[in-house]
Amino acid sequence: MALSGETAFITSLRAIAAHPAARGLTDDCAVLEFGGEALVLTHDMLVEGVHFLPDQDPADVAWKLVATNISDLASKGAEPVGVLLGYVLGKDDARLLEGLSEALNAYNVPLLGGDTVGGSGPQAMGLTAIGRATHRPVPSRSGAKAGNALWITGAVGAAMIGLEALRAGTGDSSAYRRPQARLSEGIALAPQVTAMMDVSDGLLLDAMRMADASGITFAIDSTAVPIAAPEVRRNEALRWGDDYELLFTLPSGTAPAVPATRIGQALARQNGPLLLDGKRLEAGDSPGFLHR
Amino acid sequence: MALSGETAFITSLRAIAAHPAARGLTDDCAVLEFGGEALVLTHDMLVEGVHFLPDQDPADVAWKLVATNISDLASKGAEPVGVLLGYVLGKDDARLLEGLSEALNAYNVPLLGGDTVGGSGPQAMGLTAIGRATHRPVPSRSGAKAGNALWITGAVGAAMIGLEALRAGTGDSSAYRRPQARLSEGIALAPQVTAMMDVSDGLLLDAMRMADASGITFAIDSTAVPIAAPEVRRNEALRWGDDYELLFTLPSGTAPAVPATRIGQALARQNGPLLLDGKRLEAGDSPGFLHR
């Protein structure tokens, strides 16, 4: 869950980040005009004990660092042009490099630079991903309009099942260990969507963020959401994160350019950002993970 | 001093970073063609206990994080267009934000985005600085030619004296706490220089790096180097870092566009990168700080 210090810090940061390219620090990426094109920029960190466990395979950690940043670019329809790595040395740096190399090859993105430092405490690493917008305007979280349909690529809950397999030491854990960024899907969708983001912290929580940014309310039909988990775990799957599917809105009647599922629609703003099967989430019914 | 693990890791990283924009990870910045302009990119981290002390003023730490990254842009003649912050929360985040805001205002550079995460261990933070080249080709470390003159802006040793003042609790510590990036100087020099870098790890060590990158040997006259310290400490000042002056080479006979001092010249490559007052540094005579 979010620390109150974190929330306060981000609020203060937003006051500093007044440049329009920062998008109020509420979008997946910054979007900066540069040389007649749009530069799409994101930086995500992973910290040992917060985002990964000390005994996790460093190659998987590196993969996730790359995939989560590339996923942010995907959600803006950007093609990656390079990454910079900030890295505090850890226990098995050679293994981390293997995963880094695999992920960079998988997304065909070059390592351009960064910084490597020694450290004795919990390991931390950050990646800056730099992309080129393939469509203007660059999709935002704030463009959903009342009457738009809400769509999602793929299914949610796969990472939840994958983490359980990893913990159990049996079964397929790849969805958790090696998430896939929906890069080609994001580029195909960018010209169509009115709003788009990636689902990193849970479908319901991220849908609420898009609704708040757009000033509308989403009505989501829980049974319409494809899940990659047993049916009895549907409610959990709607709240779990780490699946990195794309959540987007289209004008009513528009068919998406890639396989996706319609899971709801945008309504004029009501009392709250989300109606799930016609009802507001009750207090205490967490919509997802504020921190992972 | 450099950890052997760090050296090995960076060597392995270089094998991955084959894209020409990465400049072999041996320059101050990556330089990427984008939209008909040159994007200049750098990312530096600061880690508690390695680069700053737990009791240091967080506002000074933030200032240094910004100034060191902007200094890298300055050394390539780039004007900053934005920064992304990766930040692990610490003990006094409000004070850190004050320093961050002061530094961003001083260099007139917008905060565009980043990531904030909780953490319980030593604090770590990284900054990505994004710049626009003001002159093509973008200066590198590798362009010094035999016969070129070697120049430096300002003086070295000020940060050394500043750190001592800070530790003593008396005297002017600002050169250490609030280093200045030579941004306007870098932009003015970019069209003139054959090679340029900033001096972060000590004049002698950084000069050796430029010599190695350029395949020449520098002959430096130690008495010609302006120092901001008592004369008895000249040898230390030549080896201390954190001053962030610009070190550059010009064709013989060219006068620099900004105040600077000629401290030596480039010779055809000899046995080693550096002659100090005509002599190679002896083994055991450290040229500077490999890690700070």
Interface residues (C-beta under 8 A of the other chain):
Chain A: L3 G5 E6 A8 F9 I10 S12 L13 I16 A17 A18 H19 A21 A22 R23 L25 C29 A30 L32 F34 G35 G36 E37 L39 L41 T42 H43 D44 M45 V47 E48 G49 V50 H51 V81 G82 L84 L85 G86 Y87 V88 L89 D93 A94 L97 L100 S101 L104 P110 L111 L112 G113 G114 D115 T116 V117 G118 G119 S120 G121 P122 A124 G126 T128 I130 R132 H291
Chain B: L3 G5 E6 A8 F9 I10 S12 L13 I16 A17 A18 H19 A21 A22 R23 L25 C29 A30 L32 F34 G35 G36 E37 L39 L41 T42 H43 D44 M45 V47 E48 G49 V50 H51 V81 G82 L84 L85 G86 Y87 V88 L89 D93 A94 L97 L100 S101 L104 P110 L111 L112 G113 G114 D115 T116 V117 G118 G119 S120 G121 P122 A124 G126 T128 I130 R132 H291
